[in-house]
């Protein structure tokens, strides 16, 4: 069964197990999970339905009064013979095996090989996944594939269907781009995410964007995300939470310090290397704490419905990881309308492509609800370069919000949200140039060029002025950023010094505060300066 992250795979799987046990079709159930905390979640959910499982069981045979066990793939792989039918486990013709997050299995890999060996005698396998593919393209045991190598699930419930049914939240993607520079060996490279680079330099550009050392890079994204979260909390969702996914433990601690400096409040930090990481995660889930910073503790099985804002700052950029992180923000709260969530991320081409694919699925589902096209994983791509390379030094970053990609179309947004709260925007179309610099009013307009019906309150076509102004302002900011980068290549001053000069000339403290006219003046000054320097160079 393929069901989108957050759509709810556990309940139907356990309902099937209960029905088969009641009918006498099976007399034992085994749930196999990626992690130990998930075994406890499964056992708790199963107990509520009258199916008793032993979590993190050390042996396959459950004690009396239990219907089965919930264990990790790693435990099975440690001794697959102990779980083989006829060797004491008894996983024969009367057993149901549920493989949770089955994409962790690979036919030629340790977990996949052990799973096949241990449960070959069980005729009933129920494979569950919200992302039914592997980044390494290895086949998953028990999955059927078509001629193109795409998985063919028996049951499919897409993210688009889940949003349409009000089961999942729509997610808005806010991308950031601007002038980035880094030292690569003896060279200094400057680029935005619009420039095509080699795989190595593209990885270093991304690492520059998520560096905690550059005040106008990731720290600015954090400030914008915090402004959004505060707007949601004051707008009605008082315990709304935010999640920042970091690259590693050291990165997470630095991000936590930045967030503390920006908000005056230390976030919760959960690292997979900590002994009580799962407990800290559980406490955050039940608390009203605004922010949590994590590395590897927020993939499958993490259920925090109050998460509404996220920052994507991990070095992993595969479709699988991206989908799993997006899945942390789609869970709904019983009795509360599924308002949109917001995910802030650098405008890396791969991440933007992943975000566009999520948006495309939702739009296609509205146009052709009868089409059940499976999720196609793009060709495997190289992940970001590992950290620790001595010849790489991030130098500067000045990023601004360049684009907000809203998953649902206006019609779907109305069907799932029924209106936005104070300081909150209804989902609309694809909105280039969303300026989150206004904090709580971030994204308060829409792009008439992309969808003339899109906007905060579905404004009629007769009143497009705010939308056009919003788009113009975003384009002017992008143009200013490009011109600053051009001038820096001809001027010994740094990006920061050039921006400070422009801000003084037009009478602003920071570009976030600039009006359209001040941005126009900024562009004119930069063009004039570039022209003057070009003439001077030509006269030599």
N, C-alpha and C positions, 0 to 999 in steps of 0.2 A: 504494500500500500504506500503510495506516494501522497503525502499531505504536507502542505506548506508549513514551515516553522510557525508555531503558535496556533495552528489550526485545530489541534487537539487529536493526536493519534492514540494517546494512552487509553482514553475511555472506550472507543469502539473496539480496540484490541482486547481489553479486559471484559467487555460485554460478550465478545465472541468466546473467550475462554470460559466465562461463567456458563454460557449456553451449552457449550460442548461438554462441560463437566456435569451439568444438570441432566443432559440427555444420555450421559454415559458413554459418549463417543470418545472421550479421553479421560484418563484417571490421573494425569499429572501434567503440570505446566512448568516450563522453564523460560524465564525471561533473561536474556543476555544483553548487557548494557556496556557502554564505553567506560563508565566511571562508577566508583563505589557509591557516591551520593545518589546517583540515579537508581541504584538497586533499592535504596531506601524509599525513594519517591514512588517507585513502582509498587513496592510492597504496601506502602500506605494507601495508595490509590486502589490497589486490589482489595485490601481489607475492607474498604468502604463498600465494596460490592459483594462482599462475602467470599472472596477468593483469597485464601491465606497463603502468602509466600514468605519464605525465609530470605531476608536480604543478606547479601554478601556471604552466601552459604559456603562452607568449606568443603562440602561433599554434595553429590547430586541427589542422594536420597533424603527427602525432607522428613522431619520428625512426625510423629502421629498428630493428626489433626490439621496438618498443612497439605495444601494442594500442590505445592511445588516450591521452586526456589527462584531467586533473582540474583544473578552473579555477573561478574565482569568478563569481557572477552579475554582479558589477561589471565584470569584465574583458569578459565577453560584451556587456554593455550599452554599454561604451565604444566598440565597433565591431561591431555585430551583423552588418553586411554581410560581414565577413571570415569569419563562421561560417556563412553561408548556403550551402546546397547549390549547387554550380555555380560558386562564386567562389574555389575553391582549398581550401575546407574539405572538400568531398566528403561532407557529411552527407546522403547520399541514401538509397536503398532498402536499403543494407546497413549501417546504423548503429543503435546502441542509445544512447539518451540517458537518463541517470539524473539526476533532479533531487532532490538531497538537501535536506531541510527545505523542501519545496515551498511551504509557507505564506508564504515570503518573496516569492512571486510574486503580482502582482495584474494582472488583465487590462488595466486602464487606467493602470497605473503603469510607471515606467521599466524595472525589471527584468523585469516580466511581459511588457511589449510587446517588449522586445529578445529575450527567450527565445523567444517565439512566432515572431518574424521570423527568428531565426537557425536554428531547428530545425524549421521548418515542413515541410521536405522529409524529415525522419526519421520513418518510420512507427511506430517503437517508442519510446515514452516510458515510463519507469518513474518515477513520482512517489512520493517517500517523505516521510512526516511523522509525528511523534509527536503533533502538534497540528494536525489538518487543517482549520483555520479561521483566519480573519483577524479581528482586533479591529475593523477598519473595514468588515467584511462584504463586501469586494471579492471577486468570484469568482476562483478560482485556475485558470489555464490548464490544460486537459487533465482537469479534475475534473468528474465528473457530479454533478448536484444533483437532489434530488427536488422535489416540488411545494412543500415548505416551505422550500426553500433549504438543505437539509442535504446535506453531502457523502456520496456513495455510493462508498466505496472498493471495489475488486475484492477486496482481501484486507484483513482487519481482525484485529488481535491486540491486545486491550484490556489495560489495566493490571491489571484483575481477573484475566484469564487468566494474565498473566505472573507475578503473585504466587502464584496457585494452582499454577502449574507450577514454582514455585521459581526462576523466571528473574529476578524483581525482588524487592526487599525491600518489606515493608509499611512505611508511614510513619505515625508518630503525630504529631498536631498539638497543641501545647500553647499555648493562647491566654491572654493576659494582659489584665486590665481593672482599672479602679480610678478614682480621682479624678484628673481632668486639668483643668488650667485654663490659659488663654492670654488675651493681650490682643489684641482685634480692634478696631483703630481706638481709640476712646476707651472701649470696653466691655471688661470682664473677663468671660469666659464660662467656666463650670465645667460639666463633663459627664463621664459615663462613655460607653463605647461602646454602652450600652443605649438612650441617648437619640437620638431622630430629630432631625437637624439639617439645615440647608440644605447644598447641595453644597459651598459655599465653607467654611463652618464645619466640616463633616465632614472636609474636606481638612486644615484647620488642626488639628483634633483629632488626626488621624493623625500630622501632622508633630510635634505635641507629644509623642506617644507614642514617636517614634523620635529625639527630640532627645537629643543627647549631653550637654546641659548640666544635666539634671535627675537627680539621683542616685538617686531612687526610681522612675525610668522605665526607659529602655533599659539603663542600667548594671545594674539589677537583673535584667533578662532575660538579659543577658550572663553574670552570675554564675550564674544558674540553669542556663544552657546549659553553662557550663564545668564545673559540678558533675556534670552528666549525662555529659559527655565523659570526665571523670576516672573516673567510676564504670565506664564501658564499658571504658576502657583497663586499669584494675586488675581488671576482671571477666573478662578473657580476650582481648579484642581490643586488643592492646597498641599497635598503630599506628593505631587509630581516629582519624579526623580530623574537624574541624569547619569549617564555612563560614559566614561572615557576609556577606550581600549588602547592600551599602550603597547610599545614594541617589546619591552623586556622589563625586568624588575627595577633596574636603575632608572630607566626612562619613566616608569610609573611614579617613582618617588619624586623625580624632578617635576613631573606634571602636577603632582599633589602640592608641591611647594608653590608652583605658579598659581594654582587655583586658590590656595590659601592667601597668597599675596593679593590676588584680585578680589576675593570675596570676603576676606577676614575670617573665614571658617575653614578648618581643615577637613578635607573629604575623607571618606572611608577608602582605605587602600587594601585590596585583596590580591595576594600573590599566591600562585599555585605551590610555591615552595614552602609556605607557612603551614605549620602543623594544624592550626585551627581555621584554615581559610574557609572551609565550608560553613563553619559556625558564624564567621563574620559576614559571609554572604547572606545567610539566613536572617541574621539580625538586621542587616540593611533592608532586606525585603519587607520586614515587618515594621520598620521605623519610618520616621518622617525626614530622615537625613536627605539633603538635596543631591549630593554627588557621591559617586563611587568610581574609583580608578582601579582597573584590573588588567590582567594580561591574558592568562589562559583559563580563567575561571568563569567565562561567560559564553561558552559555546553551547553544546546541546544540553537540554534539560534544565537550564536556568530559567525559572519562571518568576519574573518580577513585573507584574502587570502595570505598576505605577511608573515605569520608565517611559519618558516622553521625549527626552533630548539625548542625543549621543554625539560623540566626537570620535571619528575614525582616525586613529593615530598609530595603528599597528603597521609593521613592515610587510605583513602578509597581504597579498592582493589577489589571491586566486578567487575564482567564482564561488567555490565552496565556502571559503572563509567569509567572503563578503555576504553571502546569503545567510550564513549562520549569525553574523553580527546584526544584520538587518532584522533577523527573527527575534532579537531581544526586545525590539521596540513595537512589535505588532500585537502583543497580548492585550486583551481587553479586560475591563473590570466589570463584574456582574452588576447590573442595575445602572450602569453608566454608559452613555453613548460612546462609540469608538472614535473619539476625536483623533486628529492626525498626530503623529510623532514627527520629530525632526532629527535628521542625521547630518552633521557637519563634517566635511571632508575636503582634503586638498583636491584640486581639479586635475589629478593625475588621469591620463587618458584611459588606463585600464579601469580605474574606479568609476569614471564617468560612464564608460561603456556598460559596466555592471549595473549602475543606477538606471541607465536608459533602458536596459533590458527589463528591469522590474517595472518601470513605467509603461513600456510597450506591452507587456503582458496584460496589464490592467486595461489599457485602451482597447486592445484587440478583443479582450473578453467581452467588453460592452458592445462592440460592433458585431462579433460573431460568437454569441454564447454557446453555440452548438459545437464549436471547434475545440477539441481537447488536445492541443498540441503539447507534446512533452517538452520539458526544459532541455534545451540543447546546450551543452557546455562548449564554449569556443575552444579552438585549439589551445593546447597547453602553452602557457607563456612563462617566461622566466620571472621569478619573483625578485623583489628588491635585493640588491647586493647586501651581503652580511655586513654588520657593523664591525668596527675594529680595524679597518684598513688605514694604515698610517699615512697614506698619500691623499687622504680626503679630509677636507676641513670646510664645514659650512661657514660662509662669510656673511651673507645678508639675505633677508627675506622681507618683502613688503607685500603682503597679500590682502586682497579685499574680496568680498563676496561677488562672484561673477555670475552665478547661475543658481536658480532654485528649480529643481525638477520635482514636480508634484506627481506622485504616483497615480491617483485617481483622476478621472476627468470630472468636469463640473457636475454632470448627472450622477455619477457614482458618489461624489462627495456629499451631495444632498441626501442620497439614500442612506449613508452611514453616519453622517454627523448631525444633520439637522440644524446646523448653525454653529458658529464659533463663539467661544467665550470672549470676555474682555481681553484685549491685547493679543488676540489669537486670530489667525487667518483661516478661512475656509479653504479647502483644497481646491485648486484651480488647474489650469493647464501648465505647460512648460513655460517658465517665466525667466527669460534671460535677465541677468543684471540685478537680481534681488539684492538690495542694499540692507544688510542686517545691522549697519552701523547705528540705526536708530533704536536699537535695543528692542523694547517691547513692540515697536511698530515695524519690526523687520518684515519685509515681504508684504507690506500693506497695500501694494498695488499689484498690477498684473501686466502682461505684455500684449498689447493690442495686436502686434505683428504675429504672435504665435497663436493667440486665441482671443479674438475680440470679445468673446463673451466671458472671459475669465476675469476674476477679481474678488475682492473681499466679500462683497455683498451682491455678486452677480449684477453689476451695474449695467444698465442698458447701453446700447451703442451710441445713444445721443450724448453720453457723458464720458467720452474716452480720455479727456484731458489728463486726469491724474495718472492714468496708465502710461500714456505717451511720455509724460514728464519723468516718470520713474524710469522708463527705458532709456531716455536720453541721458539722464544723470548717470546711469550705470555705464553707458557707452563712453561718456566723457571721462569717468574715473578710469576705465580701462585704457583709454587713449592717453590720459595723463601718465599712467603707470608705464606705458610703452615708451613714451617720449622721455621720461626720466631715465629709463634704462639706456636709451639712445644717447642722451647727453652725457651720462656717466662714462660711456665708452670714449668720449672725446674730451672729458673734463676730469681733472685730478680729484675733484670732490667726490665723496661717497654718496650713495643713494640718500642716506639720512640728511646729509648737508644740503643736497639739491632740493629735497622736499621741504626742508626748513626754510630755505631761501624763497621758494615758491609760496609757501604759506604766509611768510611775512609780507610778500609783495601783494597778495590778494586779501590780506587781513583776516586770516583764520589761524586757529591754534593747531588744528589737525584736519586732514582731508575728510574725515567722517562728518565734520561740521559744515563742509562747503556746500553752497547753493549751486544751482545750475550755472548762474552767471559767474560765480567765482571759479567754477571748474572751467568754463569757457575761457576766462581770463588766464587761468593757469596754462591751458593748452596754447593760447596765443603767445604767452611769454616763453614757453618752452620752444615753440616753433621759431620764434624770433631769435632766440639764443642759438638754436641749432643752425639756422640760416646764416647768422653772423659768423659762426665758427667755420661753416663750410666755405663762405666767401673768403675768409681770412686764409684758410688752407689753400684755396685755389689761387690766391694772389702770390703765394710764396714761390 
